[in-house]
């Protein structure tokens, strides 16, 4: 009872709504019944007055002032409550404060990402994680962008709230990496250029749509690179723009051989070997005011949630969203109570039995519909 009372006190025109307002036209039926009930009441009052004036018997007769009119009024009121319940009334139960994140993924696409120390290889493993990252986003307040880089950079997805666009490009990238191993430009990891393109994506988005209240975050997925002045300069630009750099290392310390389709079978030169450069990546994450993570140190879901939560905590503003609660059960209960109260004014047992049967059938149908 306390919960119901609290709920009723919170109801106001601003917090009350119907999930199915198109069903409110059914209120026409109770309105017609109300008109018929008024005519019935007038007829009952007229017949009672005539009986008292014309009929003479030895003892005093008692005629109800309203007759069966209360029963039909109860049926009418129950019909109103039933229609309101079918329209699914809702009230605002609480307000949830939410904040969005603008995540720009910088994905290493160099030749070393084809090493198979992670199954099936580093590239495919990274794309699989990005799918989990997309599944973990809300897609209401969150946005994501994607750019790939090796010696050159190639933006793939601008900041978007459309999951179909994001997953479409992931499907394409999983089948066909953007840079071929046969190309010389693939054999380089230019992290500085990847960060620069990430900043260009954010700048272009702000130029087109204006400033966003979402927190901005770079997610760099790579197997590493030796620290260089160009990377330090790009990180300094990101730091000045207020965009932290989170780094996710992909690979292992034992590493593996980079496949080279141009390498001849009788080539005496040793193959190119690649290992995860954990120390360099940690240095980049620290300089970028971010954190360092590593794939396969935990579940992808946990890693994706930690990245998204870290971005949202950096939001400068928060948005509020209402949480709606269904309140049709009080209307259904009120309809049943009013109908049963009206039955107390019936005098004929046959009519009472028919009405109770109708109430039972209506309850069964409502249970089937609302299930």
N, C-alpha and C positions, 0 to 999 in steps of 0.2 A: 504493500500500500504506500509506503514511503517513496519507493521508486516511481510509482505512478504519479503521486502528488508532485514530486520533483519534476517529472517530465511535463506534466500539465502546466506548471508554473513557467517552464521554459518556452511554451508555445506562444508564438506571436506571428503576425502576418509576414514578418521577415524570415522566420525560421520554419514555417509550415508550408508544405507543398504536397502535390499529388504526383506519384510516379506514372500513373495512367490517367491523366485528366480527360482523355477523350471518352472515358466511360461515364463521365458526370452527366451526359445527356440522358441517362437512364432515370435521372431524378424527375423526368416528366411524368413517369408512371405514378410515383407517390403523390405528385402534385394533383393529378387527376383523381386519385383516391381521396385526397383531402377534400376536394370539392364535393365528391359523392358522400363523404362522411358528414359534411356540413348539412347536405340535404337530408341525409338519414336522421341526424339529430333533430332537425326541425320537424320532420314527420313524426318521430317518436314523441316529442313534446306535444304536438298537436293531437295525436291519438290518445295520449294520457289524459289530456284535458277533456277530450270528448268522453272518454270512459268514466271519468269521475263525475261528469255533469249529467250523463244520461243513464248510467246503470245504477239501479237501486236494489240492494240485497240486504238481508237482516244484519250482517256483520260488516265491519269496515274493511275494505280491501286496500292492499298496499301495491302500488305500481312504482317500479323504479323510475327515478327522474330521468335517467339516461338510457335505461334498457341495455342493449348490447353495443351501444355506441362506443364505450371505452375499449371494447375488444377491437373494433375496427380501427379506432384511433391508434391502438397499440400496433396493429398490423401495418398501418401507414408509417408510423414512426420507425418501426423495425425495417421497413423497406428503404427509408431514407438512410438509416445507418448501414444497411447492407450495401447499398450503392456506393456510399462513401468508403466502405471497407474494400470493395472491389477496385476502386480507383487507387488503392495503395497509398494512403496518407503517410507522410514522412515528416519528421522534425529533425533539426540539427542537434545531434547528441553532443558533439564536441567539435572543436576546431583544431586541426592538425597543422602545425607549422612545418613547412617544407622549404627546402632550398635546392636549387638546381646546380648542375655542374656542366661546364664546357670542357670536354676532354679531347685533346688533340693527340692522336697516336702517331708516333714517329717509328716506323717499322723498318729495320735494317733488311735490305734485300741484296746484300753483297754476296759474293761467291761462297764465303765461309758459312752462310746460312744454309747451305746444302749439305753440310757435314751431318753424318748419321749417328752422332753420339747420343742424340735424343730421337726416339722413334716417332714417325718414320724418318724425319730429319728436322733440323732446327726451324726451317721455314714452315713446314706443315705443322709443327708443334706450336709455333707462334700464332698461326692462323686459327688453330683450334682454341687457343686461349682467348683470342679476340672474339670468337663466337660466344664464349662464356661471359666475357665482359659485356657484350651486347645484351645477352639474356638477363644480366643483373641490373641493367639500367631501367629507370622508370619510363622513359620515352615521353614523359609529359613535361617535366621541367629540365631533364637532362638532354644534352646534345653531344654529338661525337663527330670528329673529323679524322681523316686518315691520309697520311702521306708516306710514301716509301722512298728510300734513298739508298744509293751505293756511292759511286763517284759523282753521280748526278741525283737529283731528287725529282719525283713525279707525284704530285698531289693526286689522290684518288677520290676522296669524298670531302666536300665542304661540310661545315657544321650543320648537322641535320637532326631533326627529331623523328625522322621517318625510318623505322627499323628495316623496312623492305629495301630501301636504297643501300643501307649499310650491309645487310646480309647478302644482297645481290653482288656487291663488289667483293665480299669475302669469298663467295662461291667462285667468282671469276679468278681471284688471286690464288685460291687453293689449287685450281687446275692449271693455271699458267702464270708463273712468277713474272713480274714486269720486266726484269732484266735477264738476258740470256747469259749462260756461262761462256758462250763463244765470244761475247763482247768484252773488249778490254776494260770498258768502264765499269763492268760488274766487279772487277777485282780491286775494289777499294771501298773503305768504309768512311764516308765523309759525314760524321755526326754533326759537324758544324753547319753544313748545308741543310741537313734535316731540321735542325733547330730553327734556322733562318726561315725555312719554308713554313714551319709551324707558326712563327710569328707573323708571316705574311698572311696566312689564313685568318688569324684573329684580327689583324688590322683590316683586311678586306671585309670581313663580316661586320665589324663595327662601322666601317664606312657605308655599307649598304643598309644595315638595319639599326644602327645606332648602338649606344652602350648597352651591355647586357648585365643584369644583376647576378648572373651565374658566376660561380667561382671558376677560374681558368686553371687548367692543369695540362702539362705535357707528360705523356707516358712514352718513354723511349725503350724500345725492345730491341736488343742487340746482343752480340756476343763479345763486344768490346773493341777498344782501340787504344793505342798509346796516347797519353795526354799530350795535347798540342796547344799552341797559343791560339789558333783559330777556334778551337772548341771553347777555350776559356773566354774568348771575346763574345762568342754567340751566347754562352751561358750568362755572361754579364748583361747582355741585352735582354734576355728573358727575365733576369732578376729585376732589372729596372722596370720592366713591364708588369711586374707582380705575378709572373707565371712560374710556379715551382716546377721542377723537373724531377719526375719519378722515373727511376731506371729499373727495368726488369731484365736480368741477365738470362740468356738462353744458351745452354751448352753445358759442358762438363770440364773439369780440370784435365782429364785424360785426353779429351778432344778427339780429333779424327782427321783423316785425309780429305782435302777439298777435291771433289771430282773435277777433272779437267778434260773435257771432250777433245781438246786440241792436242793433248799430250800423246806423243807417239809411243808405240809399244816398246821400242828399243831405246827410248830416251833414258840416258844414264843419270840425268839429274834427279836428285831426291824429290819426292812429291811435296807439295805445299801442305803443311800441317797447321791446324787451327785449334786453339784451346780457349776456354772461357777466361777473359781478362777481368777477373773479379776485382782486383785492386784498382784498376783504372775506372771501372764502372762505379765503384763506391766513391771514388774521388769526384767523379762527375755529379753524382747524386748529392753529395755534401755541398759542392760548390753551387748547385742549382737550388738549394733550400728544399730539397726533396728527401726521398728515402730510397733505399736500394732493396729490391726483392729479387728472388731467383725462382725460376720455374722448377717444378717438381720438388720444392722444399715443403709443399703442402698442397691442398686441393686448389684447383683453379677457381672454384666458387669463392673460397675464402680470400684468395688473392684479389679477385675482381671486386669483392665487397670492400676490402680494405682500401683499394685505390679510390673507389667511388665515394666512400665515407670520408676519406681524407680530403677529397675535393669539396664536398659539401660543407665540411666544417670551416672551410676557408671562405665561404660565401659572405659577402658584406651585408646582404639583405636576405630576409626570409619571406616566403609567401605563406598565406594561410588558406587551407582548404577545408570546407565543411565535411563532416562525417554524418551522413544521414542515417536515421534509425526508423525502421518500419513501426507504425503504431496502428495497424489495422485490427489487431486482436482486441483492443478495447471497444472498437466499433462493432465487431462481431459479437462480443460478449454482451454489449448493450442491446443489440438487436434481439438476441435470444431472450434476455431478461424482460424486455418490453413486451415481446410476443407472449411469453409465459404469463406475465402479469395480466395481459388482456384476456387470457383464457379463464381467469377467475370470474369474469363477468358473464361467461356462458352458462346457460341454465339447462340446455339439452345435452344429454350425454353423447348422443350420436355426433352432434356438431363438435363437442369437445374432443372426441376421439379422432375425427377427421383433421382437426387443427393440429393436434399433437403429431399425427402421422405426417402432415405437411411440414412441420418443423423438423422432424427427424430426417425426412428426405432432403430438405434444404441443407441441413448440416452435413449430410453425406456428400452431396454435390459440391459444397464449398470446400470440404476437405480434399476432394479429388482435384478441384481446380487449383487450389493454393499449394498443393503438395509439390 
